Amino acid sequence: MFQNILFDLDGTLADPRDGITRSIQFSLGRMEREIPSIDRSIYCVHGRRASDTDSVEAGRSALPGPDKRRKYMKIIDLTHLIEPGMPVYPGTESPVFSYPFNLDKDGFVETGISMMSHTGTHMDAPGHILAGGITLDRMPVSTFHGQGICIDAASGQKEITAGDLAPYEAMMPAVDFVLFRTGWSHLWGSPGYFEGYPVLSREAAHRLNDFKLKGIGFDTISADAAGEMDLAIHQILLGTDRVILENLTRLEELPRTGFSIACFPLHFSGADGSPVRAVAFVD
């Protein structure tokens, strides 16, 4: 097994004990093939120079220039924790955890979890609302990843109008997901989370359908207002075979644009919805 050299992006030797050092790791096996002068015995120890300065300099010269170096991205978890007693949509059951196997009795741990398909941070499929609508297990896996924009809807208004979308419309042809940051995720775990949150107007929902989006996301319990029985916003958005994300969190950490989102559902038959691990990758 070959030893490794770590370099910071500025070309200096990295501190291998520094968990946040952004470094490029080169296998000496590859470097030996590309740079004959590299010696396999070179390594970097904090506070000491490598054993062969000439070889280290040769390694540095092999680093790509600043314009070609890989950019490291920030990863933001947009997902609430699934746990007993967590908030769920009124009228549905909280997840139930059981622990049938443990180390003392069985030599291993395995947890049983019973929960609804729309528990926590989750995704709605068209089949959730529409008769004959497609379910998540029948959608291409590429549906669940793409570029996003985040729209600030935390102004205190109760309705997000088509006019509120106007400043963002020039960006929408180039993205796959539109996320709405209302700030309601800060109320997670309190009774206030279930009421009074901003929702799209019907006009705004129809306007979003003018763009070829994969999904629309919210940091609220639902795309529709609490108590709405006709679920008009769900009907409009899901009617174009896209998905809806609900109960997102930490959207305040996202920029307006310049990020991608991954939100992969559980792969089970007839999935009208599913919990997801939603994650944003910020450029």
C-alpha positions as CSV (number, residue, x, y, z in Angstrom):
1,M,0.0,0.0,0.0
2,F,1.4,3.4,-1.0
3,Q,1.8,6.3,1.4
4,N,0.2,9.6,0.5
5,I,1.2,13.3,0.2
6,L,-1.3,16.0,1.2
7,F,-1.2,19.4,-0.3
8,D,-3.3,22.4,0.5
9,L,-5.0,24.2,-2.5
10,D,-2.3,26.9,-2.3
11,G,0.4,24.2,-2.8
12,T,1.7,24.1,0.8
13,L,1.9,20.9,2.7
14,A,-1.4,20.2,4.5
15,D,-1.7,19.4,8.2
16,P,-3.0,15.8,8.2
17,R,-4.5,16.4,11.7
18,D,-6.6,19.3,10.5
19,G,-10.1,18.0,9.8
20,I,-11.1,21.1,7.8
21,T,-8.0,21.4,5.7
22,R,-9.0,21.5,2.0
23,S,-6.4,19.3,0.5
24,I,-5.6,17.3,-2.6
25,Q,-4.5,13.7,-2.0
26,F,-2.3,12.0,-4.5
27,S,-1.4,8.4,-4.5
28,L,2.3,7.9,-4.8
29,G,1.6,5.0,-7.1
30,R,0.0,7.4,-9.7
31,M,2.7,10.0,-9.1
32,E,5.5,7.5,-9.7
33,R,4.0,6.7,-13.0
34,E,3.7,10.4,-14.0
35,I,6.7,11.9,-12.2
36,P,9.7,9.5,-12.3
37,S,11.6,11.5,-9.6
38,I,8.9,10.9,-6.9
39,D,10.2,8.5,-4.2
40,R,7.8,6.2,-2.4
41,S,9.3,7.0,1.0
42,I,8.1,10.6,1.0
43,Y,5.5,11.5,3.6
44,C,4.3,14.6,5.4
45,V,4.4,14.9,9.2
46,H,3.0,17.9,11.1
47,G,5.9,20.2,12.1
48,R,8.5,18.4,10.0
49,R,9.7,18.6,6.4
50,A,9.3,15.7,4.0
51,S,12.3,13.6,3.5
52,D,13.0,14.5,-0.1
53,T,12.6,18.2,-0.9
54,D,13.2,17.8,-4.6
55,S,10.5,15.2,-4.8
56,V,8.0,17.3,-2.9
57,E,8.7,20.2,-5.3
58,A,8.1,17.8,-8.2
59,G,4.8,16.8,-6.6
60,R,3.8,20.5,-6.2
61,S,4.7,21.1,-9.9
62,A,2.2,18.4,-10.8
63,L,-0.7,20.2,-9.1
64,P,-3.1,21.8,-11.4
65,G,-3.1,25.5,-11.8
66,P,-5.5,27.7,-9.7
67,D,-8.0,27.8,-12.6
68,K,-8.1,24.0,-12.9
69,R,-8.2,23.0,-9.2
70,R,-11.3,21.3,-8.0
71,K,-13.6,23.6,-6.0
72,Y,-14.8,22.1,-2.7
73,M,-18.4,22.6,-1.9
74,K,-20.4,23.1,1.3
75,I,-22.9,20.4,2.1
76,I,-26.1,21.3,4.0
77,D,-28.5,18.8,5.5
78,L,-32.0,20.0,4.8
79,T,-33.7,17.1,6.7
80,H,-35.4,16.9,10.0
81,L,-34.5,13.9,12.3
82,I,-37.0,11.0,12.4
83,E,-37.7,10.1,16.0
84,P,-40.5,9.1,18.4
85,G,-42.8,11.9,19.2
86,M,-41.7,14.1,16.3
87,P,-44.2,16.5,14.6
88,V,-46.5,14.8,12.0
89,Y,-49.4,16.1,9.9
90,P,-52.5,16.3,12.1
91,G,-54.5,13.1,12.1
92,T,-51.6,10.9,11.0
93,E,-49.6,8.6,13.3
94,S,-46.2,9.3,14.7
95,P,-43.4,6.9,13.9
96,V,-43.1,3.9,16.3
97,F,-39.7,2.5,17.1
98,S,-39.2,-1.0,18.5
99,Y,-36.0,-2.7,19.5
100,P,-36.4,-6.4,19.2
101,F,-32.7,-7.2,19.1
102,N,-29.9,-6.0,21.3
103,L,-26.3,-6.7,22.0
104,D,-26.7,-8.4,25.3
105,K,-29.3,-10.9,24.1
106,D,-28.6,-11.2,20.4
107,G,-25.1,-9.9,19.8
108,F,-26.3,-7.2,17.4
109,V,-28.7,-4.3,17.3
110,E,-31.6,-3.9,14.9
111,T,-34.4,-1.4,15.1
112,G,-38.0,-1.8,13.9
113,I,-39.6,1.4,12.5
114,S,-43.2,1.8,11.6
115,M,-44.2,5.2,10.0
116,M,-46.4,6.8,7.4
117,S,-45.0,7.5,4.0
118,H,-45.2,11.3,4.5
119,T,-43.3,11.4,7.8
120,G,-40.8,14.1,8.5
121,T,-38.9,15.7,5.5
122,H,-40.6,13.9,2.7
123,M,-41.6,13.9,-1.0
124,D,-45.1,13.8,-2.5
125,A,-45.7,11.9,-5.7
126,P,-48.5,12.8,-8.1
127,G,-50.1,9.5,-7.0
128,H,-50.5,11.0,-3.5
129,I,-53.4,13.2,-4.7
130,L,-54.3,12.2,-8.3
131,A,-56.1,9.1,-9.4
132,G,-53.8,7.1,-11.6
133,G,-50.9,9.5,-10.8
134,I,-47.4,8.2,-11.1
135,T,-45.7,7.0,-7.9
136,L,-42.1,7.6,-6.9
137,D,-40.9,4.0,-7.7
138,R,-41.9,4.6,-11.3
139,M,-40.1,7.9,-11.7
140,P,-36.5,8.0,-13.1
141,V,-34.0,8.3,-10.3
142,S,-32.6,11.5,-12.0
143,T,-35.9,13.1,-10.9
144,F,-34.5,13.4,-7.4
145,H,-31.4,15.5,-8.1
146,G,-30.8,18.8,-9.8
147,Q,-29.9,22.4,-9.6
148,G,-32.0,24.6,-7.4
149,I,-32.9,28.2,-6.4
150,C,-34.2,29.3,-3.1
151,I,-36.9,32.0,-2.9
152,D,-37.2,34.1,0.2
153,A,-40.8,34.1,1.3
154,A,-40.2,35.1,5.0
155,S,-41.6,38.6,4.7
156,G,-44.6,37.7,6.9
157,Q,-47.1,37.6,4.1
158,K,-49.6,34.7,4.1
159,E,-49.6,34.2,0.3
160,I,-46.8,33.8,-2.2
161,T,-48.0,35.5,-5.3
162,A,-47.0,35.3,-9.0
163,G,-45.5,38.7,-8.5
164,D,-43.2,37.3,-5.8
165,L,-41.8,34.9,-8.4
166,A,-41.0,37.6,-11.0
167,P,-37.5,38.4,-9.7
168,Y,-36.5,34.7,-10.0
169,E,-38.1,33.8,-13.3
170,A,-35.0,34.4,-15.4
171,M,-33.2,31.7,-13.4
172,M,-36.0,29.1,-13.6
173,P,-35.2,27.7,-17.1
174,A,-31.8,26.7,-15.8
175,V,-32.8,24.9,-12.6
176,D,-34.7,21.8,-11.6
177,F,-36.0,22.7,-8.1
178,V,-37.5,25.8,-6.6
179,L,-37.4,26.0,-2.8
180,F,-39.4,28.4,-0.7
181,R,-37.9,29.7,2.5
182,T,-40.7,30.9,4.8
183,G,-38.7,30.5,8.1
184,W,-41.4,28.2,9.4
185,S,-38.9,25.4,10.2
186,H,-37.9,27.4,13.2
187,L,-41.3,26.5,14.7
188,W,-40.7,22.8,14.3
189,G,-41.8,21.0,17.4
190,S,-44.3,23.7,18.5
191,P,-48.1,24.0,17.8
192,G,-47.4,27.1,15.7
193,Y,-45.7,25.0,13.0
194,F,-49.1,23.7,11.8
195,E,-50.8,27.0,11.2
196,G,-50.4,30.4,9.6
197,Y,-47.6,29.5,7.2
198,P,-47.3,31.1,3.8
199,V,-48.6,29.2,0.8
200,L,-48.6,29.7,-3.0
201,S,-51.5,31.4,-4.6
202,R,-53.2,29.4,-7.4
203,E,-51.8,31.9,-9.9
204,A,-48.3,31.4,-8.6
205,A,-48.6,27.6,-8.7
206,H,-49.8,27.7,-12.3
207,R,-46.9,30.1,-13.1
208,L,-44.4,27.5,-11.8
209,N,-45.9,25.0,-14.1
210,D,-44.7,27.1,-17.0
211,F,-41.2,25.9,-16.3
212,K,-39.8,22.4,-16.7
213,L,-39.1,21.8,-13.0
214,K,-38.6,18.5,-11.3
215,G,-39.9,19.7,-8.0
216,I,-41.1,22.4,-5.6
217,G,-40.0,22.5,-2.0
218,F,-41.2,24.1,1.2
219,D,-40.0,24.4,4.8
220,T,-43.6,24.0,6.0
221,I,-45.9,21.1,6.8
222,S,-47.8,21.3,3.5
223,A,-47.9,23.0,0.2
224,D,-51.6,23.9,1.0
225,A,-52.9,25.9,3.9
226,A,-53.8,23.9,7.1
227,G,-57.3,22.5,6.9
228,E,-57.6,22.9,3.1
229,M,-59.7,20.0,1.9
230,D,-59.4,20.4,-1.9
231,L,-55.6,20.6,-1.8
232,A,-55.7,22.9,-4.8
233,I,-51.9,23.7,-4.7
234,H,-51.0,20.0,-4.6
235,Q,-53.4,19.4,-7.5
236,I,-51.9,22.1,-9.6
237,L,-48.2,21.2,-8.9
238,L,-48.5,17.4,-9.0
239,G,-50.7,17.6,-12.1
240,T,-47.6,18.1,-14.2
241,D,-45.8,15.0,-12.9
242,R,-43.3,16.8,-10.7
243,V,-42.7,16.2,-7.0
244,I,-43.3,18.3,-3.9
245,L,-40.9,18.4,-0.9
246,E,-42.3,19.3,2.5
247,N,-40.8,19.9,6.0
248,L,-37.5,21.0,4.7
249,T,-35.2,22.8,7.2
250,R,-32.1,25.1,7.2
251,L,-33.1,26.8,4.0
252,E,-31.8,30.0,5.5
253,E,-28.3,28.7,5.0
254,L,-28.8,28.4,1.2
255,P,-27.8,31.1,-1.3
256,R,-30.4,32.3,-3.8
257,T,-28.8,30.2,-6.5
258,G,-25.5,28.3,-7.0
259,F,-26.5,25.0,-5.4
260,S,-27.8,21.5,-6.3
261,I,-30.1,19.4,-4.3
262,A,-30.4,15.6,-3.8
263,C,-33.6,14.2,-2.2
264,F,-33.8,10.4,-2.8
265,P,-36.9,8.6,-1.6
266,L,-37.1,5.1,-0.3
267,H,-37.6,2.7,-3.2
268,F,-40.8,0.8,-2.4
269,S,-43.7,-0.4,-4.5
270,G,-46.6,2.1,-5.0
271,A,-44.7,4.9,-3.2
272,D,-47.3,7.8,-3.0
273,G,-44.6,9.6,-1.0
274,S,-41.6,8.9,1.1
275,P,-39.3,10.3,3.7
276,V,-36.1,11.6,2.0
277,R,-32.6,12.7,3.1
278,A,-32.6,16.1,1.4
279,V,-29.1,17.6,1.0
280,A,-27.9,20.7,-0.7
281,F,-24.5,21.0,-2.3
282,V,-23.4,24.7,-2.4
283,D,-20.8,25.6,-5.1
